[in-house]
Amino acid sequence: MIRSFLLMTAAFSLAACGQQTASDAPSQMTNTYKSSQSVSGFDKTLKMAQAKLDVAMAAPLTIPVPKDPGGGYTHETHKANGFMLYDVGQLYKLTGEKKYAEFAGQAMLDYAEVYPQWDLHPAKKEQSPGRMFWQNLNESMFLLNISQTYSAIKETLSEDEREKIETDLLRNMADFLSVGAPETFNKVHNHGTWATAAVGLTGYAIGDEDYVEQALMGLDKSGEAGFLKQMDVLFSPDGYYNEGPYYHRFALKPFVIFAQAVEKNNPEQKIFEKRDGILKKATYGLIHQAYGGLFFPINDAIKEKGIRTDELVHAVAIVYDLTGDTGLLSIAAEQDTFVLTPESRKVSQDLAAGKATPFDYKSMRMGDGQNGDQGALDILRASADPNGLVLVAKNTSQGLGHGHFDKMGILVYDAGHEILRDYGAARFLNIEAKYGGHYLPENNKYAKQTVAHNALVVDETSHFNGDVRIGNQHAPTLGRFVNEDGLKGTSAEISTAYDDVRIGRTVAMIEDAAFSGPIIIDLVEGHADGTHSYDLPFHYNGHLIDTNFELQADPLSRSPLGTKNGYQYLWKVAEADPVNEISQVTWLLDQKFYSLTSSVPENTKIVFTQIGANDPNFSLKPEPGFMLRAKTTGGVSFASIIEPHGDYNPTAEYTIGSYSQVKSVSHFESGAAEFILIETKAGETVGLGLGAEDNPDGTHSVDVNGKTMSWTGPFKLFHSDTHLAAQK
Amino acid sequence: MIRSFLLMTAAFSLAACGQQTASDAPSQMTNTYKSSQSVSGFDKTLKMAQAKLDVAMAAPLTIPVPKDPGGGYTHETHKANGFMLYDVGQLYKLTGEKKYAEFAGQAMLDYAEVYPQWDLHPAKKEQSPGRMFWQNLNESMFLLNISQTYSAIKETLSEDEREKIETDLLRNMADFLSVGAPETFNKVHNHGTWATAAVGLTGYAIGDEDYVEQALMGLDKSGEAGFLKQMDVLFSPDGYYNEGPYYHRFALKPFVIFAQAVEKNNPEQKIFEKRDGILKKATYGLIHQAYGGLFFPINDAIKEKGIRTDELVHAVAIVYDLTGDTGLLSIAAEQDTFVLTPESRKVSQDLAAGKATPFDYKSMRMGDGQNGDQGALDILRASADPNGLVLVAKNTSQGLGHGHFDKMGILVYDAGHEILRDYGAARFLNIEAKYGGHYLPENNKYAKQTVAHNALVVDETSHFNGDVRIGNQHAPTLGRFVNEDGLKGTSAEISTAYDDVRIGRTVAMIEDAAFSGPIIIDLVEGHADGTHSYDLPFHYNGHLIDTNFELQADPLSRSPLGTKNGYQYLWKVAEADPVNEISQVTWLLDQKFYSLTSSVPENTKIVFTQIGANDPNFSLKPEPGFMLRAKTTGGVSFASIIEPHGDYNPTAEYTIGSYSQVKSVSHFESGAAEFILIETKAGETVGLGLGAEDNPDGTHSVDVNGKTMSWTGPFKLFHSDTHLAAQK
């Protein structure tokens, strides 16, 4: 029993997911289409689905009486049945073979036979319980699938059969999910979107306008709730989803699937044009929040999730069908996964015809919040090269219950890899032995805490004291965002993360001939009157190679760095003193070196850490990090250069550029204007002037080692060759 | 100066290496050719080399007076010059463009001008010093390159120019490396091969038969030394190289390059047919010692080295030219790297023409030693799928100074990854900040020690007490090797690794319907009379998911596991007690689960470790492991099942088969015959009978839980469905 259930789950999940390749490991993204990858990819998906279903359809569908919660046998069986019936319906549409329609019809009749008898689920969740599943969210997902199946095969059924399926299954379920659960259906939240989309699709499938209207406008059809309202609220005007890309992905599917049905059935709605094309923006927004094929793992996120997920495969196909944007074909080539829809077939055909063009990756500020005024996710990309240097500044709002306490935290990517990383969620999705596959206790206690991020921690306490209710009330104040050739920058600050300290961060990605490629300038400041301790952690990815200071890890023992706020999960590996207030740390990842050179206050310590203390159950990944640790009065500033360099090539046996080019970095202030000066080992200087306000015409001057540096506007790059000329 | 030198090094290394792609990270190997990868790969390599050389040739070659040791400026400059001149010569041959010949001619004249004045190198190594370089090995490599250049462009030079280059550079250098250094030239060792190949190629280039004869037959032309003798001795009859694949790769280049010249100039030698085609066998042997594109990292090995290395690119092209074996084209497709030779061009053309066929990966025993009687490297592959389950049993001899103390150690690969891994060498190749790029002190003190391997340690002491001189005198005694459908197995033992304990290991890869795929049975035994402690470490790769026993890592502290023989580098993370003498540990890697279920003696402890104690300089990688630890009298046995299972798919959000199917494993003995019984959770049993001797007709019986199991031959698999029928 168990074994056949497992096989079944695998079979249908795979079919639903298309021709998933053997490994979903982070792939090197390319922005051009490789001709070998997807030639007839759709046909392969189709054939594989047929082969699997032909085996599965040899026996009638197993329809167990609901009993188990998520992950259990009855739950997983009904879930797999829903995906299977979706595929069966699509196969009938695509092939016209009667056997698919017959199987699906019989299965739905079988469900119609039993569904009315099912009262609330025995393992029901307190909030929003289901009947087939423990929560009605799963019921919505099931109905979303089978309403499409019904629509596909309805023509093959007798009048009596239709009557039975529509009454006892589809309407029964749709009523349960709409009038039966108004608190979900009318909620402006992704669970509401799943419900409205499922009910709306049911309306189209059985030809009941009433369901469609309720779905679009809410139960009372006032427009105060329902799908259109959700479209207005759940994404920011730039297409950012408040909880971040991991949940964005999840929410996207009912939006695009139902919208597509609205477009077909009610084209006068122009649903894809609403709110300046918000659903298209949401699809592009999700693609832009990825690197190396994986989504930025901000907030609670399973790090393996990326552009190959079923939800985004559907969305890309639907949006390509609408727009014909051949840049999306490059994304589809990278997905190399197809679904059983005409739109996915078209994507496959156009890929095979060589129509793909590079996707237009670019630097952007994606405003957060319904009106785009709750902070922003700032993405700085050195170029359109998807494997190039990328910095993500998390200047967003909290992101509700799944949000992490990492105001102005940064992530850095290069050469296809994470360089400064976010831990993501502490969770082993669906792995029962690991806390039932749920979020681990360490998710709240470590992964959400500020110290788990590349973000400033004051007094060893997390932002908003780790209280999500307070966090949800405050977003950072954004400074200016610039996106010019060779100079991209952003800044933000927040005064509410701590009572007595206003923290600000300015990051810029610059190009200058003194360096072999783009580098990042990172200025982190704490503005305060009193005395505070400041920790600025950098969770680097790679092997430590070199430091400019003497560094000795304790050879014989390890102990936790602290006792609370996430610090208890970090082993203290070493503590060291920077040299002349300069800290330089170099690590190696794959074939490149990365140096982080910081100007730090007097008496700063550099503390090296490894995750894994207080982790008796091996819940956490043993990742390394280091933090700049200072205790100061009257505020603090850490000015750092993050510098990819060199080439480690063990295949051809050469190593070049293994040393940082940075000799020193200095931070100067004059009033509210600031200046970062980089001195290279070759004797060159590069400067970045930072204006106090977001005013392109504001003029600023800062005394830099006795010379007055002046400029106009919030960001001004003084190149190594123009530096002297720019001096007064 | 430094900067241009670095650029130069990069340019020429890249040119020599062909169209190296951005990342050499372990690639998923495929055994079929992907049409997009290498279409006109050679042409791209050619164009890239031309573009780079056109820039570089704008100025005359820099020829500094020898001063620096390896890694230093003058060393790296001459090294880069040699590779560059090789490319320039090949480009002339391939394009006929005069500019290449002119540049190379002038460069060689410039070298001829200064070389005679150079006495022994100021930083000369004590043994085998050079003049241009600190050791004459590098001088041989330089001459190997430029003798080919001279051969290519000779026709364009005047009589006077030839005279000068031949006398002052080529002969001067060849004499220095032959009669001037008989201890290297006549040595049967890879340094000798580099010398004889370089001198022999010089002989062909300038038309001096004497050099060729000395190269082939040794200085006295007796055949007691020289290239032919090296061919007879340095590889085993199966093409195994005593030091392992890392140095095999290095030694292979002069063999195939010079042999190719012999084939062209002295075809009557039939050099590629000698010793049953030993140079072809050596090339295939190296390919077979790879997984996921990387060589098995046994002994001192940089783990990133693999099939893309320049040496193997040359060898594959040369052997393909000789044999036309289209299976080699699949290897070339995976290399996706070309060199500037007609043979490499042919490979590229045939790849583009779609001629590639899958490479024939298979299970094999590669005998070690000149006569193949010094142990063997046993490779068990579940199938020809290069990403399938593979077990490597290191039943070889010591492997000289670079050998590790891991008799009968194993490595396991699956799904493209290392599953049970070898640390390889403790070294950051060419990274100056890491001990000058040399082998780290931790290489001898940790990486070579037995505990760093998946090999049995007795009394916390390494094999041969860590003494390489003793190790070199002893090889394991091989038991039988079987390679049948669904049953592959090998065994070996050694009585000299420890004074009082004879250790043996039998491993088998079996397929049975009770499991979702092939599994490994691993029986490790220590035969002894007295009382000893036994540690059997498993260096697993992945995240710990589950154990069948209670496991609690110490939350608040870490201390080293021991004080010597490598133990001092392991943090003790946890210690636990198996349940009913069964230990089961499950970990997750990428998308699969791996369980190791062991039958262990009473009072065995399971000790979990992490590398990194006593490592103040961050020299080691923090890899996890666990060991079965028993103290017994009268010997020990650990019988384990290594079982890949399940599918973790975070993209499609399902997990199946996350639990091991193994309920228990038991080990029975009757006299010298043994029986391993596996009981599954589904109630099935699978058995493996092991005969005592290597006799296909020997009959054996073992009492297994009161039933007599009988069979003939050294390995007998009792399938889950035939088990009862086979009982008496």
Boltz contact constraints between the chains, C-beta under 6 A:
constraints:
  - contact:
      token1: [A, 6]
      token2: [B, 656]
      max_distance: 6.0
  - contact:
      token1: [A, 9]
      token2: [B, 654]
      max_distance: 6.0
  - contact:
      token1: [A, 9]
      token2: [B, 656]
      max_distance: 6.0
  - contact:
      token1: [A, 10]
      token2: [B, 656]
      max_distance: 6.0
  - contact:
      token1: [A, 13]
      token2: [B, 652]
      max_distance: 6.0
  - contact:
      token1: [A, 13]
      token2: [B, 654]
      max_distance: 6.0
  - contact:
      token1: [A, 17]
      token2: [B, 652]
      max_distance: 6.0
  - contact:
      token1: [A, 24]
      token2: [B, 651]
      max_distance: 6.0
  - contact:
      token1: [A, 25]
      token2: [B, 590]
      max_distance: 6.0
  - contact:
      token1: [A, 34]
      token2: [B, 36]
      max_distance: 6.0
  - contact:
      token1: [A, 35]
      token2: [B, 36]
      max_distance: 6.0
  - contact:
      token1: [A, 36]
      token2: [B, 34]
      max_distance: 6.0
  - contact:
      token1: [A, 36]
      token2: [B, 35]
      max_distance: 6.0
  - contact:
      token1: [A, 36]
      token2: [B, 36]
      max_distance: 6.0
  - contact:
      token1: [A, 302]
      token2: [B, 650]
      max_distance: 6.0
  - contact:
      token1: [A, 304]
      token2: [B, 650]
      max_distance: 6.0
  - contact:
      token1: [A, 308]
      token2: [B, 651]
      max_distance: 6.0
  - contact:
      token1: [A, 309]
      token2: [B, 651]
      max_distance: 6.0
  - contact:
      token1: [A, 429]
      token2: [B, 650]
      max_distance: 6.0
  - contact:
      token1: [A, 430]
      token2: [B, 655]
      max_distance: 6.0
  - contact:
      token1: [A, 431]
      token2: [B, 655]
      max_distance: 6.0
  - contact:
      token1: [A, 431]
      token2: [B, 658]
      max_distance: 6.0
  - contact:
      token1: [A, 433]
      token2: [B, 545]
      max_distance: 6.0
  - contact:
      token1: [A, 433]
      token2: [B, 546]
      max_distance: 6.0
  - contact:
      token1: [A, 544]
      token2: [B, 618]
      max_distance: 6.0
  - contact:
      token1: [A, 545]
      token2: [B, 433]
      max_distance: 6.0
  - contact:
      token1: [A, 546]
      token2: [B, 433]
      max_distance: 6.0
  - contact:
      token1: [A, 552]
      token2: [B, 616]
      max_distance: 6.0
  - contact:
      token1: [A, 553]
      token2: [B, 616]
      max_distance: 6.0
  - contact:
      token1: [A, 555]
      token2: [B, 614]
      max_distance: 6.0
  - contact:
      token1: [A, 555]
      token2: [B, 616]
      max_distance: 6.0
  - contact:
      token1: [A, 557]
      token2: [B, 559]
      max_distance: 6.0
  - contact:
      token1: [A, 558]
      token2: [B, 558]
      max_distance: 6.0
  - contact:
      token1: [A, 559]
      token2: [B, 557]
      max_distance: 6.0
  - contact:
      token1: [A, 590]
      token2: [B, 25]
      max_distance: 6.0
  - contact:
      token1: [A, 614]
      token2: [B, 555]
      max_distance: 6.0
  - contact:
      token1: [A, 616]
      token2: [B, 552]
      max_distance: 6.0
  - contact:
      token1: [A, 616]
      token2: [B, 553]
      max_distance: 6.0
  - contact:
      token1: [A, 616]
      token2: [B, 555]
      max_distance: 6.0
  - contact:
      token1: [A, 618]
      token2: [B, 544]
      max_distance: 6.0
  - contact:
      token1: [A, 622]
      token2: [B, 622]
      max_distance: 6.0
  - contact:
      token1: [A, 650]
      token2: [B, 302]
      max_distance: 6.0
  - contact:
      token1: [A, 650]
      token2: [B, 304]
      max_distance: 6.0
  - contact:
      token1: [A, 650]
      token2: [B, 429]
      max_distance: 6.0
  - contact:
      token1: [A, 651]
      token2: [B, 24]
      max_distance: 6.0
  - contact:
      token1: [A, 651]
      token2: [B, 308]
      max_distance: 6.0
  - contact:
      token1: [A, 651]
      token2: [B, 309]
      max_distance: 6.0
  - contact:
      token1: [A, 652]
      token2: [B, 13]
      max_distance: 6.0
  - contact:
      token1: [A, 652]
      token2: [B, 17]
      max_distance: 6.0
  - contact:
      token1: [A, 654]
      token2: [B, 9]
      max_distance: 6.0
  - contact:
      token1: [A, 654]
      token2: [B, 13]
      max_distance: 6.0
  - contact:
      token1: [A, 655]
      token2: [B, 430]
      max_distance: 6.0
  - contact:
      token1: [A, 655]
      token2: [B, 431]
      max_distance: 6.0
  - contact:
      token1: [A, 656]
      token2: [B, 6]
      max_distance: 6.0
  - contact:
      token1: [A, 656]
      token2: [B, 9]
      max_distance: 6.0
  - contact:
      token1: [A, 656]
      token2: [B, 10]
      max_distance: 6.0
  - contact:
      token1: [A, 658]
      token2: [B, 431]
      max_distance: 6.0
